[in-house]
Amino acid sequence: MNTKIAEDLKAAMKSGDKFKLSVLRMLKSALQLDSISKKHELSDDEVMSVIKKQVKMRKDSIEEFKKYSKDEEVANLEKEIEILNAYLPEEMTEEEIVKVIDEVFSELKPTSMKEMGLVMKELNGKLTNADMTLVSKLVKERLS
């Protein structure tokens, strides 16, 4: 993953794609910070985790910018997310997520919101490439 990102960074430099170049530089910087804090070279799973965090940060920012009608910033963040998503596996659809949630609910048989943490812990292990914000929302709806 690191090699692919470095190659894409060089390609963006050569092609003069300043927007993609800036996004990849931000990503490279986030990866280096994580690598330094963990004191070792990041594995592909750790790289994907950093990319997911970056995407989540941008999605959260989009929500804030939408509140204040900052359409240009929203469009830029959406383009950044699109570039970052190219390095992540395909996200699970809502139907696939609901299927896994159904399985976990039939296993654990939760009865109240107090058991949400237990359910989410179980789902976290089973849902590797899902939008956890959506998962959390679906579980809350199911429990209430």
C-alpha atoms as one frame of an Amber mdcrd trajectory, in Angstrom:
protein
   0.000   0.000   0.000   2.776   2.435   0.912   4.480   1.750  -2.417   1.246
   2.296  -4.364   0.611   5.598  -2.586   4.195   6.752  -3.253   3.864   5.826
  -6.953   0.560   7.675  -7.249   2.130  10.690  -5.541   4.923  10.747  -8.142
   2.397  10.325 -10.959   0.343  13.255  -9.632   3.521  15.383  -9.490   4.416
  14.530 -13.076   0.901  15.099 -14.393   0.544  18.398 -12.536  -2.640  17.312
 -10.731  -2.257  19.697  -7.791  -5.465  18.655  -6.020  -4.658  14.934  -6.016
  -1.064  15.735  -5.085  -2.147  17.736  -2.023  -4.520  14.954  -0.881  -1.813
  12.312  -1.273   0.702  14.491   0.583  -1.760  14.866   3.474  -2.249  11.097
   3.476   1.495  10.443   3.360   1.959  12.818   6.292  -0.775  11.054   8.328
   0.853   7.700   7.552   4.265   8.951   8.664   2.824  10.308  11.915   1.153
   6.968  12.639   4.322   5.086  11.728   6.384   7.263  14.088   3.902   6.856
  16.947   3.852   3.062  16.502   7.637   2.939  16.051   7.506   0.567  13.079
   6.695   0.465   9.378   2.916   0.260   8.897   1.332  -2.928   7.567  -1.335
  -2.754   4.856  -4.081  -3.163   7.484  -2.667  -0.270   9.505  -2.413   1.864
   6.350  -6.071   1.095   5.583  -6.998   2.047   9.136  -5.286   5.436   8.730
  -7.042   6.002   5.392 -10.415   5.130   6.981  -9.730   7.683   9.736  -8.917
  10.306   7.118 -12.146   9.545   5.231 -14.170   9.698   8.464 -12.626  13.075
   9.363 -13.637  14.430   5.972 -17.170  13.020   6.236 -17.565  14.689   9.625
 -16.293  17.961   8.144 -18.791  17.680   5.281 -21.646  17.528   7.800 -20.371
  20.705   9.482 -19.871  22.561   6.194 -23.364  21.590   5.013 -24.839  23.233
   8.125 -23.295  26.527   7.025 -23.986  26.099   3.279 -20.288  26.022   2.329
 -20.856  24.159  -0.937 -17.373  24.660  -2.374 -15.709  23.108   0.678 -18.205
  20.210   0.610 -17.388  19.546  -3.057 -13.634  19.608  -2.339 -13.997  17.212
   0.597 -16.115  14.853  -1.512 -13.357  14.823  -4.171 -10.781  14.111  -1.443
 -12.884  11.205  -0.143 -13.147   9.844  -3.688  -9.337   9.895  -4.040  -8.837
   8.219  -0.636 -11.518   5.585  -1.286  -9.470   4.350  -4.255  -7.087   2.796
  -1.694  -9.822   1.092   0.332 -11.723  -2.099  -0.490 -15.337  -1.753  -1.637
 -17.567  -0.737   1.291 -20.329  -3.119   2.334 -23.855  -2.225   1.232 -26.581
  -1.492   3.764 -28.274  -4.829   2.948 -25.055  -6.752   3.680 -24.616  -4.851
   6.940 -28.213  -5.574   7.998 -27.636  -9.298   7.348 -24.619  -9.351   9.696
 -26.523  -7.299  12.299 -29.373  -9.850  12.114 -26.893 -12.683  12.743 -25.359
 -10.919  15.757 -28.797 -10.106  17.196 -29.887 -13.741  16.879 -26.642 -14.854
  18.627 -26.610 -12.305  21.470 -30.354 -11.585  21.806 -29.866  -8.064  23.244
 -32.894  -6.602  25.036 -31.956  -2.970  25.772 -29.682  -0.070  24.842 -27.431
  -1.108  27.746 -26.175  -3.959  25.561 -25.239  -1.751  22.589 -21.538  -1.861
  23.504 -21.576  -5.642  23.474 -23.348  -5.726  20.105 -20.991  -3.130  18.576
 -17.941  -5.013  19.864 -19.165  -8.181  18.160 -20.004  -6.311  14.940 -16.620
  -4.549  14.898 -14.900  -7.910  14.470 -17.241  -9.053  11.704 -17.605  -5.833
   9.709 -14.164  -4.899   8.451 -15.100  -2.639   5.540 -18.376  -1.050   6.609
 -19.329   2.495   7.544 -19.454   2.116  11.331 -21.525   5.301  11.693 -24.262
   3.636   9.655 -23.843   0.400  11.634 -24.216   2.298  14.912 -27.353   4.039
  13.629 -28.908   0.729  12.509 -28.129  -0.967  15.838 -29.624   1.977  17.805
 -32.808   1.786  15.715 -33.029  -1.954  16.322 -32.499  -1.641  20.087 -34.999
   1.166  20.659
